[in-house]
Amino acid sequence: MNTGSAFLYFDNNATTEVDPEVLEEMLPYLTTWYGNPSSSYRFGKRVADALETARERVAALIGSLPQEIIFTSCGTEATNAAIHAALSVDPDRQHIVTTRVEHSATLKTCEGLARKGYEVTWLGVDEKGQLDISELESSIREDTAMVTVMWANNETGTRFPMDAIRKVVRERGVFFHTDAVQVVGKLPVNVADGSVQFLSLSGHKLHCPKGVGALFVNRRTRFTSFLTGGGQENSRRAGTENVASIVGLGKACEIAGRKLEVDGKQVSALRDTFERLLMASVGGIEINGDLQNRLGNTSNVSFENVDGEALLMVLDKAGLCCSAGSACTSGAISGSHVLKAMGFSEERSRRSLRFSFSRMNTEVEIAEGVRIVASAVEKIRSAGRMQ
Ligand SMILES: *Cc1c(COP(=O)(O)O)cnc(C)c1O
């Protein structure tokens, strides 16, 4: 990775390093080709063409048509837009089904809707963070406007049974949105069968810069724009496009598609090595999540007799980046809502950390990281014993 020797970056579910190939593809659109893609002269048209190439590349990665891709400012906006659109179709439907372990983009949006009078069913998860598909099925009602369920969890890596979920929502004929931010670029995604109406993705989780995302909307699904204004994105998302970043997202998707299988194997091998070495050198640890159905890059670990915040601080001093809970909620006093939903006590949640890897990490970094974690844990535990 690009951080020299200063940092070991094991927090790839929070954000990722920009791929140099992505940056290279973007630069001409920050220098030479700065035209507005909506302008009618050739200088603008050239930029508009670049947007369409990017749209084709994003579509190719998820098996959609290019016209089913709407560029947004981030994954959060894509999710907000999807929920807004789904609820706009039939105002008589005021019931939403989601889970307790969603990213705050979905969680806070649904909480806000609940305050406005929508009824929200919050599906629970078991101790592995796994969903009960029959509970999902029985939660869908006549007045259900939509089901919004993430594909894989950003904190534990637990993957939901997406095939089964898609089968249920299709049979019941309700709108389905999935937050696939942690999955796109890591696992094969294909929305061609029509069972998914909306899918959110985000550039900065797949080696593109921050500030760009995309929403897939099935071509047969009625869509009401979340941002209104100009006619950009075929009148589905107003506002002059973040051209360079969209070009970058296209490139990141093209690279991800090309490297998906090889990277997937390489990254999960790194993660498995990390966990194996960690278990061998640190006692009293537990790996959290559904170990049989988990993203290959994510490791969520509970350390006995170690306060997570204290451990984070020691690791930070040693230059190791990882996180407690999700990046968006860390710093908060309470532990992770995901681990709590899994039935973990506040105390166990607070001694759990997430390590997440990417193709930019190396075997050497893993070995070094494990040494750092082991010595940090030992330091905190022995300080605890002296008290
Ligand atoms: C990061 C993340 C988001 C938010 O994406 P942004 O582009 O940062 O808004 C949403 N869902 C999940 C699962 C994430 O990991």
The ligand as a Gaussian input file, in Angstrom:
#p B3LYP/6-31G(d) Opt

LIG

0 1
 C      -19.606000       2.784000       3.655000
 C      -20.946000       2.188000       3.626000
 C      -22.062000       2.947000       3.255000
 C      -21.987000       4.416000       2.971000
 O      -21.326000       4.715000       1.794000
 P      -20.793000       6.231000       1.597000
 O      -20.345000       6.291000       0.192000
 O      -19.691000       6.411000       2.594000
 O      -21.955000       7.117000       1.882000
 C      -23.285000       2.317000       3.212000
 N      -23.413000       1.018000       3.507000
 C      -22.380000       0.256000       3.854000
 C      -22.590000      -1.191000       4.138000
 C      -21.105000       0.812000       3.941000
 O      -20.074000       0.041000       4.303000

